[in-house]
Amino acid sequence: NVIKKMVYVKIVSSLILNIIGARNVVGYVKIVIGVILNMIGANRVLLIIFNQISNIGQVEIMKLMNLFKKHN
């Protein structure tokens, strides 16, 4: 049952990735982890904490990408 769910998540997540063209990878990862947390019945509190952490992560990744663009 768990394996079926994981396969389902992989299929759905690959579809989402194709639709957005892999441009917003951070958002994509956020969606996948959010879906997994929902499926395992995570608390709302956990989801809120995760969202806050991933928002911080997005800012950091944007900074790193900007640095990388400047050097290339």
PyMOL Python script that loads the backbone (N, CA, C, O; Angstrom):
from pymol import cmd

cmd.read_pdbstr("""\
ATOM      1  N   ASN A   1       0.836  -1.208   0.000  1.00  0.00           N
ATOM      2  CA  ASN A   1       0.000   0.000   0.000  1.00  0.00           C
ATOM      3  C   ASN A   1       0.870   1.256   0.000  1.00  0.00           C
ATOM      4  O   ASN A   1       0.636   2.193  -0.763  1.00  0.00           O
ATOM      5  N   VAL A   2       1.878   1.253   0.874  1.00  0.00           N
ATOM      6  CA  VAL A   2       2.812   2.385   0.937  1.00  0.00           C
ATOM      7  C   VAL A   2       3.594   2.501  -0.369  1.00  0.00           C
ATOM      8  O   VAL A   2       3.819   3.601  -0.872  1.00  0.00           O
ATOM      9  N   ILE A   3       4.006   1.346  -0.914  1.00  0.00           N
ATOM     10  CA  ILE A   3       4.757   1.337  -2.172  1.00  0.00           C
ATOM     11  C   ILE A   3       3.901   1.898  -3.300  1.00  0.00           C
ATOM     12  O   ILE A   3       4.384   2.686  -4.115  1.00  0.00           O
ATOM     13  N   LYS A   4       2.629   1.495  -3.351  1.00  0.00           N
ATOM     14  CA  LYS A   4       1.705   2.033  -4.354  1.00  0.00           C
ATOM     15  C   LYS A   4       1.630   3.547  -4.254  1.00  0.00           C
ATOM     16  O   LYS A   4       1.660   4.243  -5.269  1.00  0.00           O
ATOM     17  N   LYS A   5       1.531   4.062  -3.023  1.00  0.00           N
ATOM     18  CA  LYS A   5       1.469   5.506  -2.812  1.00  0.00           C
ATOM     19  C   LYS A   5       2.739   6.188  -3.307  1.00  0.00           C
ATOM     20  O   LYS A   5       2.675   7.246  -3.932  1.00  0.00           O
ATOM     21  N   MET A   6       3.886   5.586  -3.029  1.00  0.00           N
ATOM     22  CA  MET A   6       5.161   6.174  -3.452  1.00  0.00           C
ATOM     23  C   MET A   6       5.262   6.220  -4.976  1.00  0.00           C
ATOM     24  O   MET A   6       5.718   7.215  -5.541  1.00  0.00           O
ATOM     25  N   VAL A   7       4.839   5.146  -5.639  1.00  0.00           N
ATOM     26  CA  VAL A   7       4.833   5.107  -7.105  1.00  0.00           C
ATOM     27  C   VAL A   7       3.915   6.196  -7.642  1.00  0.00           C
ATOM     28  O   VAL A   7       4.253   6.892  -8.600  1.00  0.00           O
ATOM     29  N   TYR A   8       2.752   6.337  -7.016  1.00  0.00           N
ATOM     30  CA  TYR A   8       1.788   7.369  -7.399  1.00  0.00           C
ATOM     31  C   TYR A   8       2.402   8.755  -7.258  1.00  0.00           C
ATOM     32  O   TYR A   8       2.259   9.597  -8.145  1.00  0.00           O
ATOM     33  N   VAL A   9       3.084   8.990  -6.144  1.00  0.00           N
ATOM     34  CA  VAL A   9       3.728  10.289  -5.909  1.00  0.00           C
ATOM     35  C   VAL A   9       4.777  10.556  -6.980  1.00  0.00           C
ATOM     36  O   VAL A   9       4.873  11.670  -7.495  1.00  0.00           O
ATOM     37  N   LYS A  10       5.563   9.535  -7.318  1.00  0.00           N
ATOM     38  CA  LYS A  10       6.594   9.695  -8.350  1.00  0.00           C
ATOM     39  C   LYS A  10       5.974  10.077  -9.690  1.00  0.00           C
ATOM     40  O   LYS A  10       6.466  10.978 -10.370  1.00  0.00           O
ATOM     41  N   ILE A  11       4.902   9.397 -10.068  1.00  0.00           N
ATOM     42  CA  ILE A  11       4.232   9.672 -11.343  1.00  0.00           C
ATOM     43  C   ILE A  11       3.680  11.092 -11.354  1.00  0.00           C
ATOM     44  O   ILE A  11       3.907  11.850 -12.297  1.00  0.00           O
ATOM     45  N   VAL A  12       2.949  11.446 -10.292  1.00  0.00           N
ATOM     46  CA  VAL A  12       2.344  12.775 -10.203  1.00  0.00           C
ATOM     47  C   VAL A  12       3.416  13.855 -10.183  1.00  0.00           C
ATOM     48  O   VAL A  12       3.291  14.872 -10.864  1.00  0.00           O
ATOM     49  N   SER A  13       4.472  13.634  -9.400  1.00  0.00           N
ATOM     50  CA  SER A  13       5.522  14.642  -9.288  1.00  0.00           C
ATOM     51  C   SER A  13       6.270  14.818 -10.603  1.00  0.00           C
ATOM     52  O   SER A  13       6.657  15.937 -10.942  1.00  0.00           O
ATOM     53  N   SER A  14       6.482  13.737 -11.353  1.00  0.00           N
ATOM     54  CA  SER A  14       7.148  13.867 -12.647  1.00  0.00           C
ATOM     55  C   SER A  14       6.267  14.608 -13.641  1.00  0.00           C
ATOM     56  O   SER A  14       6.764  15.372 -14.469  1.00  0.00           O
ATOM     57  N   LEU A  15       4.944  14.382 -13.560  1.00  0.00           N
ATOM     58  CA  LEU A  15       4.006  15.135 -14.394  1.00  0.00           C
ATOM     59  C   LEU A  15       4.064  16.624 -14.070  1.00  0.00           C
ATOM     60  O   LEU A  15       4.130  17.466 -14.965  1.00  0.00           O
ATOM     61  N   ILE A  16       4.038  16.937 -12.764  1.00  0.00           N
ATOM     62  CA  ILE A  16       4.106  18.335 -12.338  1.00  0.00           C
ATOM     63  C   ILE A  16       5.394  18.968 -12.843  1.00  0.00           C
ATOM     64  O   ILE A  16       5.388  20.090 -13.349  1.00  0.00           O
ATOM     65  N   LEU A  17       6.508  18.236 -12.702  1.00  0.00           N
ATOM     66  CA  LEU A  17       7.814  18.740 -13.127  1.00  0.00           C
ATOM     67  C   LEU A  17       7.818  19.026 -14.624  1.00  0.00           C
ATOM     68  O   LEU A  17       8.365  20.038 -15.061  1.00  0.00           O
ATOM     69  N   ASN A  18       7.206  18.135 -15.417  1.00  0.00           N
ATOM     70  CA  ASN A  18       7.111  18.354 -16.860  1.00  0.00           C
ATOM     71  C   ASN A  18       6.267  19.577 -17.183  1.00  0.00           C
ATOM     72  O   ASN A  18       6.607  20.352 -18.077  1.00  0.00           O
ATOM     73  N   ILE A  19       5.163  19.752 -16.454  1.00  0.00           N
ATOM     74  CA  ILE A  19       4.261  20.877 -16.710  1.00  0.00           C
ATOM     75  C   ILE A  19       4.955  22.206 -16.442  1.00  0.00           C
ATOM     76  O   ILE A  19       4.849  23.136 -17.241  1.00  0.00           O
ATOM     77  N   ILE A  20       5.672  22.298 -15.311  1.00  0.00           N
ATOM     78  CA  ILE A  20       6.337  23.560 -14.990  1.00  0.00           C
ATOM     79  C   ILE A  20       7.699  23.681 -15.673  1.00  0.00           C
ATOM     80  O   ILE A  20       8.369  24.705 -15.540  1.00  0.00           O
ATOM     81  N   GLY A  21       8.107  22.653 -16.394  1.00  0.00           N
ATOM     82  CA  GLY A  21       9.352  22.709 -17.147  1.00  0.00           C
ATOM     83  C   GLY A  21      10.590  22.775 -16.268  1.00  0.00           C
ATOM     84  O   GLY A  21      11.625  23.292 -16.689  1.00  0.00           O
ATOM     85  N   ALA A  22      10.494  22.261 -15.063  1.00  0.00           N
ATOM     86  CA  ALA A  22      11.624  22.174 -14.127  1.00  0.00           C
ATOM     87  C   ALA A  22      12.245  23.537 -13.824  1.00  0.00           C
ATOM     88  O   ALA A  22      13.386  23.610 -13.368  1.00  0.00           O
ATOM     89  N   ARG A  23      11.502  24.615 -14.073  1.00  0.00           N
ATOM     90  CA  ARG A  23      12.057  25.945 -13.802  1.00  0.00           C
ATOM     91  C   ARG A  23      11.991  26.269 -12.316  1.00  0.00           C
ATOM     92  O   ARG A  23      12.937  26.811 -11.745  1.00  0.00           O
ATOM     93  N   ASN A  24      10.868  25.934 -11.699  1.00  0.00           N
ATOM     94  CA  ASN A  24      10.701  26.259 -10.283  1.00  0.00           C
ATOM     95  C   ASN A  24      10.929  24.998  -9.449  1.00  0.00           C
ATOM     96  O   ASN A  24       9.997  24.431  -8.877  1.00  0.00           O
ATOM     97  N   VAL A  25      12.191  24.577  -9.396  1.00  0.00           N
ATOM     98  CA  VAL A  25      12.530  23.307  -8.751  1.00  0.00           C
ATOM     99  C   VAL A  25      12.235  23.348  -7.254  1.00  0.00           C
ATOM    100  O   VAL A  25      11.777  22.362  -6.677  1.00  0.00           O
ATOM    101  N   VAL A  26      12.499  24.495  -6.630  1.00  0.00           N
ATOM    102  CA  VAL A  26      12.255  24.624  -5.189  1.00  0.00           C
ATOM    103  C   VAL A  26      10.769  24.460  -4.894  1.00  0.00           C
ATOM    104  O   VAL A  26      10.388  23.748  -3.965  1.00  0.00           O
ATOM    105  N   GLY A  27       9.933  25.125  -5.691  1.00  0.00           N
ATOM    106  CA  GLY A  27       8.487  25.007  -5.533  1.00  0.00           C
ATOM    107  C   GLY A  27       8.029  23.574  -5.734  1.00  0.00           C
ATOM    108  O   GLY A  27       7.145  23.082  -5.033  1.00  0.00           O
ATOM    109  N   TYR A  28       8.652  22.906  -6.710  1.00  0.00           N
ATOM    110  CA  TYR A  28       8.328  21.513  -7.018  1.00  0.00           C
ATOM    111  C   TYR A  28       8.650  20.601  -5.835  1.00  0.00           C
ATOM    112  O   TYR A  28       7.841  19.758  -5.449  1.00  0.00           O
ATOM    113  N   VAL A  29       9.842  20.783  -5.268  1.00  0.00           N
ATOM    114  CA  VAL A  29      10.250  19.971  -4.115  1.00  0.00           C
ATOM    115  C   VAL A  29       9.300  20.205  -2.945  1.00  0.00           C
ATOM    116  O   VAL A  29       8.923  19.276  -2.232  1.00  0.00           O
ATOM    117  N   LYS A  30       8.918  21.486  -2.766  1.00  0.00           N
ATOM    118  CA  LYS A  30       7.986  21.873  -1.711  1.00  0.00           C
ATOM    119  C   LYS A  30       6.646  21.146  -1.888  1.00  0.00           C
ATOM    120  O   LYS A  30       6.074  20.643  -0.920  1.00  0.00           O
ATOM    121  N   ILE A  31       6.155  21.098  -3.120  1.00  0.00           N
ATOM    122  CA  ILE A  31       4.882  20.425  -3.417  1.00  0.00           C
ATOM    123  C   ILE A  31       4.986  18.936  -3.086  1.00  0.00           C
ATOM    124  O   ILE A  31       4.109  18.376  -2.427  1.00  0.00           O
ATOM    125  N   VAL A  32       6.059  18.302  -3.547  1.00  0.00           N
ATOM    126  CA  VAL A  32       6.225  16.854  -3.344  1.00  0.00           C
ATOM    127  C   VAL A  32       6.289  16.525  -1.857  1.00  0.00           C
ATOM    128  O   VAL A  32       5.624  15.597  -1.396  1.00  0.00           O
ATOM    129  N   ILE A  33       7.096  17.293  -1.095  1.00  0.00           N
ATOM    130  CA  ILE A  33       7.217  17.028   0.342  1.00  0.00           C
ATOM    131  C   ILE A  33       5.882  17.298   1.031  1.00  0.00           C
ATOM    132  O   ILE A  33       5.484  16.566   1.937  1.00  0.00           O
ATOM    133  N   GLY A  34       5.197  18.348   0.598  1.00  0.00           N
ATOM    134  CA  GLY A  34       3.875  18.655   1.145  1.00  0.00           C
ATOM    135  C   GLY A  34       2.890  17.521   0.909  1.00  0.00           C
ATOM    136  O   GLY A  34       2.121  17.158   1.798  1.00  0.00           O
ATOM    137  N   VAL A  35       2.922  16.962  -0.306  1.00  0.00           N
ATOM    138  CA  VAL A  35       2.036  15.846  -0.658  1.00  0.00           C
ATOM    139  C   VAL A  35       2.353  14.630   0.210  1.00  0.00           C
ATOM    140  O   VAL A  35       1.449  13.969   0.721  1.00  0.00           O
ATOM    141  N   ILE A  36       3.642  14.343   0.371  1.00  0.00           N
ATOM    142  CA  ILE A  36       4.051  13.196   1.188  1.00  0.00           C
ATOM    143  C   ILE A  36       3.616  13.400   2.636  1.00  0.00           C
ATOM    144  O   ILE A  36       3.098  12.477   3.265  1.00  0.00           O
ATOM    145  N   LEU A  37       3.827  14.614   3.171  1.00  0.00           N
ATOM    146  CA  LEU A  37       3.413  14.909   4.548  1.00  0.00           C
ATOM    147  C   LEU A  37       1.909  14.728   4.707  1.00  0.00           C
ATOM    148  O   LEU A  37       1.447  14.188   5.712  1.00  0.00           O
ATOM    149  N   ASN A  38       1.141  15.183   3.706  1.00  0.00           N
ATOM    150  CA  ASN A  38      -0.314  15.008   3.756  1.00  0.00           C
ATOM    151  C   ASN A  38      -0.685  13.531   3.751  1.00  0.00           C
ATOM    152  O   ASN A  38      -1.586  13.113   4.478  1.00  0.00           O
ATOM    153  N   MET A  39       0.007  12.739   2.934  1.00  0.00           N
ATOM    154  CA  MET A  39      -0.323  11.323   2.797  1.00  0.00           C
ATOM    155  C   MET A  39      -0.017  10.547   4.066  1.00  0.00           C
ATOM    156  O   MET A  39      -0.742   9.615   4.415  1.00  0.00           O
ATOM    157  N   ILE A  40       1.056  10.924   4.762  1.00  0.00           N
ATOM    158  CA  ILE A  40       1.376  10.213   6.007  1.00  0.00           C
ATOM    159  C   ILE A  40       0.601  10.789   7.186  1.00  0.00           C
ATOM    160  O   ILE A  40       0.800  10.391   8.334  1.00  0.00           O
ATOM    161  N   GLY A  41      -0.290  11.737   6.881  1.00  0.00           N
ATOM    162  CA  GLY A  41      -1.174  12.285   7.901  1.00  0.00           C
ATOM    163  C   GLY A  41      -0.472  13.211   8.871  1.00  0.00           C
ATOM    164  O   GLY A  41      -0.719  13.176  10.077  1.00  0.00           O
ATOM    165  N   ALA A  42       0.408  14.042   8.329  1.00  0.00           N
ATOM    166  CA  ALA A  42       1.147  14.973   9.182  1.00  0.00           C
ATOM    167  C   ALA A  42       0.206  16.020   9.771  1.00  0.00           C
ATOM    168  O   ALA A  42      -0.812  16.372   9.174  1.00  0.00           O
ATOM    169  N   ASN A  43       0.565  16.499  10.932  1.00  0.00           N
ATOM    170  CA  ASN A  43      -0.204  17.560  11.587  1.00  0.00           C
ATOM    171  C   ASN A  43      -0.127  18.845  10.774  1.00  0.00           C
ATOM    172  O   ASN A  43       0.811  19.052  10.005  1.00  0.00           O
ATOM    173  N   ARG A  44      -1.115  19.695  10.952  1.00  0.00           N
ATOM    174  CA  ARG A  44      -1.072  21.033  10.346  1.00  0.00           C
ATOM    175  C   ARG A  44       0.156  21.793  10.830  1.00  0.00           C
ATOM    176  O   ARG A  44       0.779  22.539  10.074  1.00  0.00           O
ATOM    177  N   VAL A  45       0.491  21.594  12.092  1.00  0.00           N
ATOM    178  CA  VAL A  45       1.653  22.284  12.677  1.00  0.00           C
ATOM    179  C   VAL A  45       2.921  21.923  11.913  1.00  0.00           C
ATOM    180  O   VAL A  45       3.729  22.794  11.587  1.00  0.00           O
ATOM    181  N   LEU A  46       3.091  20.630  11.629  1.00  0.00           N
ATOM    182  CA  LEU A  46       4.262  20.173  10.875  1.00  0.00           C
ATOM    183  C   LEU A  46       4.311  20.824   9.505  1.00  0.00           C
ATOM    184  O   LEU A  46       5.370  21.264   9.060  1.00  0.00           O
ATOM    185  N   LEU A  47       3.157  20.887   8.829  1.00  0.00           N
ATOM    186  CA  LEU A  47       3.097  21.493   7.503  1.00  0.00           C
ATOM    187  C   LEU A  47       3.469  22.969   7.556  1.00  0.00           C
ATOM    188  O   LEU A  47       4.193  23.464   6.692  1.00  0.00           O
ATOM    189  N   ILE A  48       2.969  23.673   8.575  1.00  0.00           N
ATOM    190  CA  ILE A  48       3.274  25.099   8.728  1.00  0.00           C
ATOM    191  C   ILE A  48       4.771  25.293   8.955  1.00  0.00           C
ATOM    192  O   ILE A  48       5.393  26.157   8.337  1.00  0.00           O
ATOM    193  N   ILE A  49       5.346  24.481   9.848  1.00  0.00           N
ATOM    194  CA  ILE A  49       6.788  24.563  10.122  1.00  0.00           C
ATOM    195  C   ILE A  49       7.571  24.290   8.844  1.00  0.00           C
ATOM    196  O   ILE A  49       8.518  25.010   8.528  1.00  0.00           O
ATOM    197  N   PHE A  50       7.178  23.247   8.104  1.00  0.00           N
ATOM    198  CA  PHE A  50       7.864  22.910   6.855  1.00  0.00           C
ATOM    199  C   PHE A  50       7.814  24.064   5.867  1.00  0.00           C
ATOM    200  O   PHE A  50       8.820  24.386   5.235  1.00  0.00           O
ATOM    201  N   ASN A  51       6.632  24.697   5.729  1.00  0.00           N
ATOM    202  CA  ASN A  51       6.493  25.818   4.803  1.00  0.00           C
ATOM    203  C   ASN A  51       7.416  26.967   5.170  1.00  0.00           C
ATOM    204  O   ASN A  51       8.026  27.579   4.294  1.00  0.00           O
ATOM    205  N   GLN A  52       7.522  27.261   6.452  1.00  0.00           N
ATOM    206  CA  GLN A  52       8.405  28.337   6.896  1.00  0.00           C
ATOM    207  C   GLN A  52       9.856  28.006   6.585  1.00  0.00           C
ATOM    208  O   GLN A  52      10.602  28.861   6.108  1.00  0.00           O
ATOM    209  N   ILE A  53      10.256  26.772   6.852  1.00  0.00           N
ATOM    210  CA  ILE A  53      11.635  26.344   6.576  1.00  0.00           C
ATOM    211  C   ILE A  53      11.925  26.439   5.080  1.00  0.00           C
ATOM    212  O   ILE A  53      12.976  26.944   4.683  1.00  0.00           O
ATOM    213  N   SER A  54      10.997  25.956   4.245  1.00  0.00           N
ATOM    214  CA  SER A  54      11.253  25.944   2.808  1.00  0.00           C
ATOM    215  C   SER A  54      11.241  27.352   2.223  1.00  0.00           C
ATOM    216  O   SER A  54      11.922  27.610   1.230  1.00  0.00           O
ATOM    217  N   ASN A  55      10.473  28.273   2.825  1.00  0.00           N
ATOM    218  CA  ASN A  55      10.511  29.663   2.370  1.00  0.00           C
ATOM    219  C   ASN A  55      11.881  30.268   2.616  1.00  0.00           C
ATOM    220  O   ASN A  55      12.412  30.984   1.767  1.00  0.00           O
ATOM    221  N   ILE A  56      12.460  29.979   3.792  1.00  0.00           N
ATOM    222  CA  ILE A  56      13.815  30.435   4.095  1.00  0.00           C
ATOM    223  C   ILE A  56      14.779  29.833   3.080  1.00  0.00           C
ATOM    224  O   ILE A  56      15.657  30.521   2.560  1.00  0.00           O
ATOM    225  N   GLY A  57      14.607  28.544   2.805  1.00  0.00           N
ATOM    226  CA  GLY A  57      15.452  27.847   1.836  1.00  0.00           C
ATOM    227  C   GLY A  57      15.380  28.464   0.456  1.00  0.00           C
ATOM    228  O   GLY A  57      16.396  28.559  -0.233  1.00  0.00           O
ATOM    229  N   GLN A  58      14.183  28.889   0.036  1.00  0.00           N
ATOM    230  CA  GLN A  58      14.022  29.506  -1.281  1.00  0.00           C
ATOM    231  C   GLN A  58      14.851  30.768  -1.402  1.00  0.00           C
ATOM    232  O   GLN A  58      15.500  30.994  -2.423  1.00  0.00           O
ATOM    233  N   VAL A  59      14.833  31.596  -0.360  1.00  0.00           N
ATOM    234  CA  VAL A  59      15.597  32.845  -0.373  1.00  0.00           C
ATOM    235  C   VAL A  59      17.079  32.540  -0.527  1.00  0.00           C
ATOM    236  O   VAL A  59      17.767  33.174  -1.327  1.00  0.00           O
ATOM    237  N   GLU A  60      17.569  31.573   0.235  1.00  0.00           N
ATOM    238  CA  GLU A  60      18.987  31.203   0.179  1.00  0.00           C
ATOM    239  C   GLU A  60      19.362  30.682  -1.207  1.00  0.00           C
ATOM    240  O   GLU A  60      20.414  31.035  -1.740  1.00  0.00           O
ATOM    241  N   ILE A  61      18.508  29.848  -1.788  1.00  0.00           N
ATOM    242  CA  ILE A  61      18.782  29.285  -3.110  1.00  0.00           C
ATOM    243  C   ILE A  61      18.812  30.390  -4.165  1.00  0.00           C
ATOM    244  O   ILE A  61      19.653  30.367  -5.064  1.00  0.00           O
ATOM    245  N   MET A  62      17.898  31.356  -4.059  1.00  0.00           N
ATOM    246  CA  MET A  62      17.894  32.488  -4.988  1.00  0.00           C
ATOM    247  C   MET A  62      19.201  33.270  -4.888  1.00  0.00           C
ATOM    248  O   MET A  62      19.767  33.661  -5.909  1.00  0.00           O
ATOM    249  N   LYS A  63      19.688  33.502  -3.663  1.00  0.00           N
ATOM    250  CA  LYS A  63      20.959  34.208  -3.460  1.00  0.00           C
ATOM    251  C   LYS A  63      22.106  33.444  -4.113  1.00  0.00           C
ATOM    252  O   LYS A  63      22.941  34.031  -4.801  1.00  0.00           O
ATOM    253  N   LEU A  64      22.140  32.132  -3.892  1.00  0.00           N
ATOM    254  CA  LEU A  64      23.194  31.298  -4.472  1.00  0.00           C
ATOM    255  C   LEU A  64      23.147  31.330  -5.996  1.00  0.00           C
ATOM    256  O   LEU A  64      24.183  31.412  -6.655  1.00  0.00           O
ATOM    257  N   MET A  65      21.926  31.265  -6.555  1.00  0.00           N
ATOM    258  CA  MET A  65      21.776  31.301  -8.009  1.00  0.00           C
ATOM    259  C   MET A  65      22.260  32.630  -8.575  1.00  0.00           C
ATOM    260  O   MET A  65      22.910  32.661  -9.620  1.00  0.00           O
ATOM    261  N   ASN A  66      21.946  33.733  -7.885  1.00  0.00           N
ATOM    262  CA  ASN A  66      22.402  35.050  -8.332  1.00  0.00           C
ATOM    263  C   ASN A  66      23.920  35.139  -8.305  1.00  0.00           C
ATOM    264  O   ASN A  66      24.525  35.679  -9.231  1.00  0.00           O
ATOM    265  N   LEU A  67      24.540  34.616  -7.258  1.00  0.00           N
ATOM    266  CA  LEU A  67      26.003  34.584  -7.170  1.00  0.00           C
ATOM    267  C   LEU A  67      26.588  33.785  -8.329  1.00  0.00           C
ATOM    268  O   LEU A  67      27.561  34.201  -8.958  1.00  0.00           O
ATOM    269  N   PHE A  68      25.984  32.637  -8.600  1.00  0.00           N
ATOM    270  CA  PHE A  68      26.455  31.757  -9.669  1.00  0.00           C
ATOM    271  C   PHE A  68      26.367  32.451 -11.029  1.00  0.00           C
ATOM    272  O   PHE A  68      27.279  32.337 -11.848  1.00  0.00           O
ATOM    273  N   LYS A  69      25.254  33.178 -11.269  1.00  0.00           N
ATOM    274  CA  LYS A  69      25.063  33.903 -12.530  1.00  0.00           C
ATOM    275  C   LYS A  69      26.123  34.982 -12.714  1.00  0.00           C
ATOM    276  O   LYS A  69      26.620  35.187 -13.821  1.00  0.00           O
ATOM    277  N   LYS A  70      26.473  35.679 -11.614  1.00  0.00           N
ATOM    278  CA  LYS A  70      27.482  36.737 -11.676  1.00  0.00           C
ATOM    279  C   LYS A  70      28.841  36.183 -12.067  1.00  0.00           C
ATOM    280  O   LYS A  70      29.587  36.836 -12.797  1.00  0.00           O
ATOM    281  N   HIS A  71      29.174  34.987 -11.592  1.00  0.00           N
ATOM    282  CA  HIS A  71      30.488  34.407 -11.855  1.00  0.00           C
ATOM    283  C   HIS A  71      30.585  33.804 -13.250  1.00  0.00           C
ATOM    284  O   HIS A  71      31.691  33.636 -13.763  1.00  0.00           O
ATOM    285  N   ASN A  72      29.474  33.480 -13.869  1.00  0.00           N
ATOM    286  CA  ASN A  72      29.503  32.864 -15.208  1.00  0.00           C
ATOM    287  C   ASN A  72      29.285  33.870 -16.314  1.00  0.00           C
ATOM    288  O   ASN A  72      29.283  33.505 -17.490  1.00  0.00           O
TER     289      ASN A  72
END
""", "prot")
cmd.dss("prot")
cmd.show_as("cartoon", "prot")
cmd.util.cbc("prot")
cmd.orient("prot")
